[in-house]
Amino acid sequence: MILLRVELREDDPEGRLQQRLEAALHEAGFAKTIQRPDGTRFKLPAGEYRAPEEMAPSLRAARDLATAAARSVEPACALLLTQVEEWVGVGLKVKM
């Protein structure tokens, strides 16, 4: 699984850029949830996204897709992608 962290660098007091970013990333196949093996899904923290499953082996492909989507909203944003084999969470909200 690949996780993406996006940092917007422009001021966004009303959250409009964040909303546009989430829409662009969603359209590109990124999700705001993560799932345990038992099927329980959790909402990811703000600025965190999960790459489409078909990209799991390719950080570069996920990076390119995420960069195009995020920079269409805010060209100066910063992105970090990580490949995750195992994860644990604390305080994540269950997604119904």
MDTraj code that builds the backbone (N, CA, C; nanometers):
import mdtraj as md
import numpy as np

residues = "MET ILE LEU LEU ARG VAL GLU LEU ARG GLU ASP ASP PRO GLU GLY ARG LEU GLN GLN ARG LEU GLU ALA ALA LEU HIS GLU ALA GLY PHE ALA LYS THR ILE GLN ARG PRO ASP GLY THR ARG PHE LYS LEU PRO ALA GLY GLU TYR ARG ALA PRO GLU GLU MET ALA PRO SER LEU ARG ALA ALA ARG ASP LEU ALA THR ALA ALA ALA ARG SER VAL GLU PRO ALA CYS ALA LEU LEU LEU THR GLN VAL GLU GLU TRP VAL GLY VAL GLY LEU LYS VAL LYS MET".split()
xyz = np.array([
    [0.0847, -0.1168, 0.0000],
    [0.0000, 0.0000, 0.0000],
    [0.0895, 0.1235, 0.0000],
    [0.0450, 0.2248, -0.0721],
    [0.1181, 0.3514, -0.0790],
    [0.0334, 0.4593, -0.0131],
    [0.0964, 0.5330, 0.0786],
    [0.0300, 0.6466, 0.1418],
    [0.0937, 0.7754, 0.0932],
    [0.0109, 0.8765, 0.0794],
    [0.0518, 1.0070, 0.0293],
    [0.0228, 1.1118, 0.1351],
    [0.1172, 1.2009, 0.1553],
    [0.0981, 1.3175, 0.2425],
    [0.1151, 1.4403, 0.1560],
    [0.0173, 1.5309, 0.1585],
    [0.0229, 1.6536, 0.0795],
    [0.0188, 1.7727, 0.1740],
    [0.1106, 1.8648, 0.1514],
    [0.1124, 1.9899, 0.2279],
    [0.0851, 2.1045, 0.1314],
    [-0.0228, 2.1767, 0.1582],
    [-0.0522, 2.2964, 0.0800],
    [0.0296, 2.4107, 0.1378],
    [0.0890, 2.4896, 0.0524],
    [0.1749, 2.5972, 0.1007],
    [0.1082, 2.7339, 0.0940],
    [-0.0002, 2.7438, 0.0195],
    [-0.0750, 2.8695, 0.0134],
    [-0.1655, 2.8799, 0.1348],
    [-0.1937, 3.0024, 0.1776],
    [-0.2920, 3.0235, 0.2835],
    [-0.4269, 2.9718, 0.2355],
    [-0.4973, 2.9013, 0.3216],
    [-0.6263, 2.8435, 0.2852],
    [-0.7216, 2.8498, 0.4057],
    [-0.7460, 2.9713, 0.4579],
    [-0.8250, 2.9823, 0.5806],
    [-0.9670, 2.9276, 0.5694],
    [-1.0249, 2.9305, 0.4527],
    [-1.1621, 2.8817, 0.4359],
    [-1.1670, 2.7365, 0.3883],
    [-1.0516, 2.6753, 0.3642],
    [-1.0475, 2.5352, 0.3255],
    [-1.0835, 2.5063, 0.1814],
    [-1.0912, 2.6090, 0.0980],
    [-1.1308, 2.5868, -0.0422],
    [-1.0264, 2.5087, -0.1199],
    [-0.8990, 2.5427, -0.0991],
    [-0.7932, 2.4676, -0.1688],
    [-0.7942, 2.3216, -0.1254],
    [-0.8120, 2.2983, 0.0047],
    [-0.8150, 2.1610, 0.0556],
    [-0.9292, 2.0827, -0.0080],
    [-1.0447, 2.1452, -0.0217],
    [-1.1593, 2.0789, -0.0847],
    [-1.1299, 2.0464, -0.2310],
    [-1.0690, 2.1413, -0.3016],
    [-1.0345, 2.1179, -0.4423],
    [-0.9284, 2.0097, -0.4538],
    [-0.8317, 2.0099, -0.3609],
    [-0.7278, 1.9065, -0.3606],
    [-0.7901, 1.7687, -0.3402],
    [-0.8774, 1.7576, -0.2416],
    [-0.9411, 1.6279, -0.2155],
    [-1.0211, 1.5806, -0.3358],
    [-1.0896, 1.6710, -0.4030],
    [-1.1661, 1.6336, -0.5221],
    [-1.0738, 1.5873, -0.6347],
    [-0.9641, 1.6582, -0.6564],
    [-0.8692, 1.6210, -0.7624],
    [-0.8048, 1.4864, -0.7332],
    [-0.7660, 1.4638, -0.6082],
    [-0.7040, 1.3356, -0.5722],
    [-0.8059, 1.2218, -0.5787],
    [-0.9285, 1.2480, -0.5370],
    [-1.0337, 1.1462, -0.5460],
    [-1.0568, 1.1071, -0.6920],
    [-1.0625, 1.2070, -0.7782],
    [-1.0818, 1.1805, -0.9213],
    [-0.9656, 1.0967, -0.9773],
    [-0.8461, 1.1159, -0.9225],
    [-0.7287, 1.0393, -0.9664],
    [-0.7223, 0.9003, -0.9023],
    [-0.8164, 0.8706, -0.8120],
    [-0.8223, 0.7371, -0.7532],
    [-0.7693, 0.7264, -0.6109],
    [-0.7255, 0.8371, -0.5519],
    [-0.6751, 0.8342, -0.4146],
    [-0.7921, 0.8347, -0.3174],
    [-0.7741, 0.7710, -0.2012],
    [-0.8816, 0.7586, -0.1030],
    [-0.8412, 0.8202, 0.0303],
    [-0.9412, 0.8587, 0.1087],
    [-0.9196, 0.9147, 0.2418],
    [-0.9385, 0.8095, 0.3510],
    [-0.9408, 0.6821, 0.3128],
    [-0.9603, 0.5756, 0.4108],
    [-0.8502, 0.4712, 0.4001],
    [-0.8368, 0.3965, 0.5086],
    [-0.7435, 0.2845, 0.5144],
    [-0.8198, 0.1686, 0.5785],
    [-0.7874, 0.0460, 0.5402],
    [-0.8660, -0.0685, 0.5850],
    [-0.7787, -0.1720, 0.6539],
    [-0.8283, -0.2226, 0.7669],
    [-0.7611, -0.3337, 0.8360],
    [-0.7967, -0.4646, 0.7669],
    [-0.7184, -0.5699, 0.7928],
    [-0.7500, -0.7003, 0.7318],
    [-0.8898, -0.7520, 0.7669],
    [-0.9450, -0.7099, 0.8823],
    [-1.0794, -0.7568, 0.9192],
    [-1.1906, -0.6791, 0.8476],
    [-1.1514, -0.5828, 0.7618],
    [-1.2487, -0.5073, 0.6839],
    [-1.2879, -0.3735, 0.7432],
    [-1.2489, -0.3453, 0.8669],
    [-1.2807, -0.2168, 0.9280],
    [-1.2052, -0.1066, 0.8559],
    [-1.2794, -0.0024, 0.8167],
    [-1.2170, 0.1100, 0.7469],
    [-1.2083, 0.2304, 0.8403],
    [-1.1002, 0.3063, 0.8247],
    [-1.0767, 0.4245, 0.9066],
    [-1.0507, 0.5450, 0.8176],
    [-1.0915, 0.6620, 0.8651],
    [-1.0611, 0.7871, 0.7962],
    [-0.9157, 0.8218, 0.8242],
    [-0.8443, 0.8623, 0.7212],
    [-0.7057, 0.9056, 0.7375],
    [-0.7028, 1.0493, 0.7889],
    [-0.5961, 1.0866, 0.8607],
    [-0.5842, 1.2257, 0.9082],
    [-0.5788, 1.3240, 0.7917],
    [-0.6020, 1.4503, 0.8221],
    [-0.5985, 1.5567, 0.7205],
    [-0.4668, 1.5537, 0.6445],
    [-0.4760, 1.5680, 0.5136],
    [-0.3562, 1.5720, 0.4299],
    [-0.3012, 1.4358, 0.3920],
    [-0.3631, 1.3275, 0.4410],
    [-0.3170, 1.1909, 0.4122],
    [-0.4143, 1.1226, 0.3159],
    [-0.3585, 1.0466, 0.2225],
    [-0.4388, 0.9770, 0.1220],
    [-0.3769, 0.8410, 0.0925],
    [-0.4596, 0.7473, 0.0491],
    [-0.4115, 0.6146, 0.0079],
    [-0.4186, 0.6066, -0.1438],
    [-0.3094, 0.5625, -0.2039],
    [-0.3031, 0.5503, -0.3497],
    [-0.3913, 0.4344, -0.3968],
    [-0.4333, 0.4399, -0.5216],
    [-0.5109, 0.3288, -0.5779],
    [-0.4339, 0.1973, -0.5633],
    [-0.5047, 0.0903, -0.5294],
    [-0.4407, -0.0396, -0.5047],
    [-0.3578, -0.0888, -0.6230],
    [-0.4006, -0.0594, -0.7450],
    [-0.3256, -0.1075, -0.8610],
    [-0.1876, -0.0431, -0.8720],
    [-0.1615, 0.0603, -0.7928],
    [-0.0311, 0.1265, -0.7963],
    [0.0617, 0.0747, -0.6875],
    [0.0169, -0.0194, -0.6073],
    [0.0924, -0.0656, -0.4898],
    [0.2406, -0.0909, -0.5168],
    [0.2793, -0.1511, -0.6259],
    [0.4226, -0.1757, -0.6430],
    [0.5011, -0.0567, -0.6982],
    [0.4343, 0.0510, -0.7370],
    [0.5054, 0.1575, -0.8066],
    [0.4909, 0.2944, -0.7407],
    [0.5899, 0.3309, -0.6609],
    [0.5908, 0.4635, -0.6001],
    [0.5980, 0.5725, -0.7063],
    [0.6754, 0.5488, -0.8112],
    [0.6921, 0.6508, -0.9156],
    [0.5603, 0.6791, -0.9880],
    [0.4848, 0.5755, -1.0205],
    [0.3566, 0.5964, -1.0888],
    [0.2589, 0.6697, -0.9971],
    [0.2560, 0.6317, -0.8699],
    [0.1689, 0.6998, -0.7738],
    [0.2129, 0.8447, -0.7562],
    [0.3442, 0.8675, -0.7506],
    [0.3962, 1.0038, -0.7378],
    [0.3523, 1.0899, -0.8559],
    [0.3666, 1.0364, -0.9762],
    [0.3317, 1.1129, -1.0958],
    [0.1829, 1.1471, -1.0985],
    [0.0994, 1.0501, -1.0635],
    [-0.0449, 1.0717, -1.0611],
    [-0.0820, 1.1748, -0.9535],
    [-0.0250, 1.1609, -0.8342],
    [-0.0535, 1.2528, -0.7239],
    [-0.0026, 1.3930, -0.7549],
    [0.1153, 1.4024, -0.8129],
    [0.1729, 1.5333, -0.8452],
    [0.0847, 1.6073, -0.9446],
    [0.0412, 1.5389, -1.0480],
    [-0.0445, 1.6030, -1.1484],
    [-0.1745, 1.6520, -1.0850],
    [-0.2355, 1.5697, -1.0010],
    [-0.3624, 1.6082, -0.9383],
    [-0.3424, 1.7238, -0.8404],
    [-0.2430, 1.7128, -0.7532],
    [-0.2221, 1.8156, -0.6504],
    [-0.1768, 1.9481, -0.7103],
    [-0.0874, 1.9432, -0.8059],
    [-0.0360, 2.0674, -0.8635],
    [-0.1367, 2.1346, -0.9553],
    [-0.2416, 2.0629, -0.9956],
    [-0.3486, 2.1284, -1.0701],
    [-0.4272, 2.2221, -0.9790],
    [-0.4157, 2.2011, -0.8494],
    [-0.4841, 2.2836, -0.7502],
    [-0.3900, 2.3879, -0.6911],
    [-0.2686, 2.3442, -0.6545],
    [-0.1734, 2.4336, -0.5891],
    [-0.0313, 2.3965, -0.6306],
    [0.0241, 2.4695, -0.7279],
    [0.1540, 2.4324, -0.7851],
    [0.2700, 2.4243, -0.6861],
    [0.2620, 2.4944, -0.5740],
    [0.3742, 2.4954, -0.4795],
    [0.3615, 2.3905, -0.3696],
    [0.2650, 2.3014, -0.3781],
    [0.2443, 2.2023, -0.2724],
    [0.3634, 2.1063, -0.2625],
    [0.3743, 2.0417, -0.1476],
    [0.4786, 1.9418, -0.1254],
    [0.4112, 1.8060, -0.1071],
    [0.4738, 1.7007, -0.1619],
    [0.4183, 1.5660, -0.1518],
    [0.5236, 1.4703, -0.0980],
    [0.4789, 1.3741, -0.0195],
    [0.5640, 1.2651, 0.0271],
    [0.4844, 1.1368, 0.0139],
    [0.5399, 1.0401, -0.0573],
    [0.4752, 0.9100, -0.0719],
    [0.5607, 0.8049, -0.0035],
    [0.4951, 0.7126, 0.0650],
    [0.5656, 0.6041, 0.1324],
    [0.4972, 0.4726, 0.1014],
    [0.5769, 0.3683, 0.0918],
    [0.5230, 0.2346, 0.0722],
    [0.5118, 0.1700, 0.2097],
    [0.3936, 0.1194, 0.2421],
    [0.3644, 0.0672, 0.3749],
    [0.3332, -0.0817, 0.3661],
    [0.4005, -0.1598, 0.4482],
    [0.3706, -0.3032, 0.4547],
    [0.2810, -0.3355, 0.5736],
    [0.2956, -0.2586, 0.6796],
    [0.2195, -0.2818, 0.8015],
    [0.1899, -0.1465, 0.8647],
    [0.0763, -0.1333, 0.9292],
    [0.0422, -0.0070, 0.9925],
    [-0.0385, -0.0304, 1.1189],
    [-0.0315, 0.0634, 1.2089],
    [-0.1162, 0.0691, 1.3274],
    [-0.1633, 0.2132, 1.3418],
    [-0.2742, 0.2328, 1.4040],
    [-0.3257, 0.3676, 1.4209],
    [-0.3787, 0.3879, 1.5624],
    [-0.3828, 0.5117, 1.6030],
    [-0.4393, 0.5502, 1.7323],
    [-0.5301, 0.6700, 1.7087],
    [-0.6510, 0.6608, 1.7552],
    [-0.7438, 0.7715, 1.7474],
    [-0.8054, 0.7940, 1.6108],
    [-0.7880, 0.7018, 1.5181],
    [-0.8501, 0.7163, 1.3860],
    [-1.0005, 0.6894, 1.3984],
    [-1.0784, 0.7659, 1.3250],
    [-1.2240, 0.7489, 1.3288],
    [-1.2655, 0.6382, 1.2332],
    [-1.3573, 0.5528, 1.2798],
    [-1.4097, 0.4448, 1.1962],
    [-1.4974, 0.5062, 1.0883],
    [-1.4794, 0.4599, 0.9657],
    [-1.5597, 0.5048, 0.8508],
    [-1.6739, 0.4066, 0.8355],
    [-1.7952, 0.4556, 0.8475],
    [-1.9132, 0.3687, 0.8360],
    [-1.9503, 0.3483, 0.6925],
])
top = md.Topology()
chain = top.add_chain()
for i, resn in enumerate(residues, 1):
    res = top.add_residue(resn, chain, resSeq=i)
    for name in ("N", "CA", "C"):
        top.add_atom(name, md.element.get_by_symbol(name[0]), res)
traj = md.Trajectory(xyz[None], top)
